[in-house]
Amino acid sequence: MFNRFFFLALTIVSFSTLNAQKAISLEEIWKKYTFSPRSVPGFSFQNDGRHYTRLDRNKIVQQDLTTGATTATILDPATLSTNVQIDEYQFSADESKILLSTGVEPIYRHSSRANFYVYDRNQKQLSPLFAEGKTMYATFSPKADKVAFVFKNNLYYKDLISGKTTQVTSDGAVNAIINGATDWVYEEEFSMDCGFSWSPDGGNLAFYRFDEQEVPEFTLTNFETGMYPDYVTFKYPKVGEKNSKVSIHIHNLASGRSIKTDTDPATEYIPRIKWTNDPNKLSIFLLNRHQNQLDLVLADAATGKTTLLLQEDSKYYVDIHDNLTFLQDGKHFLWTSEMDGWNHLYLYDLTGNMVRQITSGKWELSNFYGIDEKSSTLYFQSTESSPLERQVYQIDLEGKNKKALFADKGWANAQFSPTFQYYVIEHSTANAPSTYTVFDQKGSKVRVIEDNVFVKNLQKEYATQPVEFYSFKTRQNVELNGWMIKPSNFDPTKKYPVFMFLYGGPGSQEVKDSWRGQNYWWFQMLAQKGYIVACVDNRGTGGRGEEFKKMTYLQLGKYETEDQLEAAYYLGRLRYVDPARIGIFGWSYGAYMSSSCLFKGEGTFKVAIAVAPVTNWKWYDNIYTERYMRTVQENPNGYKDNSPINFVDQLNGDYLLVHGMGDDNVHFQHTAELVNALIEADKQFDTYFYPNRNHGIYGGNTRFHLYTKMTRFLDEKLKGSEAKSDTYAKDILDRDITKFRQQPIKPKPQTQQLPQVKQ
């Protein structure tokens, strides 16, 4: 769904109370980026398992993973007759060719178009892929003799030996037919944008075809200083609306013929395709509209006929994953599932029979890295030690001999070389930024790539405050996890304002023992100003099993809001908290939550900040919303009782509402309609809008501008608000906030009609 903006990461530092504390400024955070740690991006490993490549001043260089030394310059465009600026690159499977992209132009969250060039390493020649315009998703065939790509919603491939370009489809049209790519809602909610795949022998191209002609359109308005604004219209299926009609086709290069696979016409979604190791067998994921039944089928490349391989059902919904792995023996595949209530790894044979459950226990397999088939060893990340942590493990194919490869407390993630000879561990805690360390297959440390010592020194210099993890039980006996940063020079005899941050969406986690990025320093700045900063993960969040995550089904927002109100109740009873000065802030789903908490909290929260919120679930896209809520017709009370727009008459506090007007994800419509309702209910509020900015609201001075506003708002409305009497504070604590009114207000008739424009 939404961009998950990372607003956590804290530091524990021992220092003398006599040390002068250096003040953190917004300019250092959002203009100079003084505090940003150095990261190590994903490695472009080479086939030998020891070397990797990276882009260095427009050169592709080779480096030794074990030493960090640059061992070769693989490509320097300045030495060629055509000197291109490299934005991205990819090697062919045999590393004989390199595909370069330049002039990359983003479209939506994942998709982009660019000009592509092919560099032949043997001939040392660079040639353009396609001369008619920017293309999408250029991908080498397995034998590196062809490149497939999408241009103007049609699928093509180019034979690199003959130079001939073949157009596979011809019916592509904007906002009508898409071949070889996906529509907006698949890209956003199924995290897939490239819609084609080469067979293992390169003889077939499987591709998606989207017929989106009946999908309703949405138009964004951009203001670019011209006489008139620019309009961007695209297909966006909201709750209950028609989806694209999706089909999977297989094009045989030798015959030049394409066939349509025989998928069930009742299937609503096809979220994944993947070739088996047999070049004549394509696996296809089929999902019903309720997303509670997933069929994995095998399609024959010659006939298109399909056979059922595996079926998975859920009383809630089935999460889509990328962990399907076909083994080289041609007889088995690996699969992950929550079928026993926790996400685990399973082995199946190619007749669809489960051979065994490989991992088990009341913990989650959170990331599957792959299998070294030579040693029958599987590598994964899990929550086994704690839902707040992640460690890296290995286990054999029999489900035995499990051991930790990296077991330090905190949060670890791994990148393995293709041979599994080496791996790189990124490790952080809530109190320390990421370190990147190379290990060999035996688990011995080879070298440290980056330790971010300079950030640790800045933490000492600015005397940052530690994170303190805690847990508590609500009055419904639900145990919740949280973290807290106390103010500088904390005095337990004083009463402090509390600023709560949340996200709270399905499967997410914010209470984690990990370094969480740039906004860490804003929280530290607020702590310096005298705020307690706190966060609690409500029911519906991840890391604690299927029941905890999916219990919000059909009531998205209800239990989450109750839990956040319970968190405020818990915090408000701490002797050093002023219960009359508790604020809450969230972005995207978190903004939906902060709005609900303010509107339904009956004064529990003094202020709320909502950035890019959903305000009525019926206006969001159908794949995401119907997964958790079904349709409005099926679940009218779920929508009615859990959309903030229906509760504006209960607003009791200060409210800051922010939205990007170019948001293609959560449309500005959500904020515009909420503003109308607030006006009708005669409720005062603050609002900021950002023309042309998308869901992330960034670019240039934007983030500095936004955080300046939010900081001033908090200083004025929360920290600087008039202290209330003890009687008022006791009244807040004595309220039974679990009984807050669920029934929404009835919409009032419009008192003024907008003027009609003559056609």
Secondary structure, 3 states (H helix, E strand, C coil): CCCCCCCCCCCCCCCCCCCCCCCCCHHHHHCCCCCCCCCCCCCEECCCCCEEEEEECCEEEEEECCCCCEEEEEECHHHCCCCCCCCEEEECCCCCEEEEEEEEEECCCCCEEEEEEEEECCCCEEEECCCCCCEEEEEECCCCCEEEEEECCEEEEEECCCCCEEECCCCCECCCEEECECCHHHHHHCCCCECEEECCCCCEEEEEEEECCCCCEEEEEECCCCCCCEEEEEECCECCCCCCEEEEEEEECCCCCEEECCCCCCCCECCCEEECCCCCEEEEEEECCCCCEEEEEEEECCCCCEEEEEEEECCCCCCCCCCCEECCCCCEEEEEECCCCCCEEEEEECCCCEEEECCCCCCCEEEEEEEECCCCEEEEEECCCCCCCEEEEEEECCCCCCEEEECCCCEEEEEECCCCCEEEEEEEECCEEEEEEEEECCCCEEEEEECCHHHHHHHHHCCCCCEEEEEEECCCCCEEEEEEECCCCCCCCCCEEEEEECCCCCCCCCCCCCCCCCCHHHHHHHHHHCCEEEEEECCCCCCCCHHHHHCCCCCCCHHHHHHHHHHHHHHHCCCCEEEEEEEEEEECHHHHHHHHHHHHCCCCCCEEEEECCCCCHHHCEHHHHHHHHCCCCCCHHHHHHCCHHHHHHHCCCEEEEEEECCCCCCCCHHHHHHHHHHHHCCCCCEEEEECCCCCCCCCCCHHHHHHHHHHHHHHHHHHCCCCCCHHHHHHHHHCCHHHCCCCCCCCCCCCCCCCCCCC
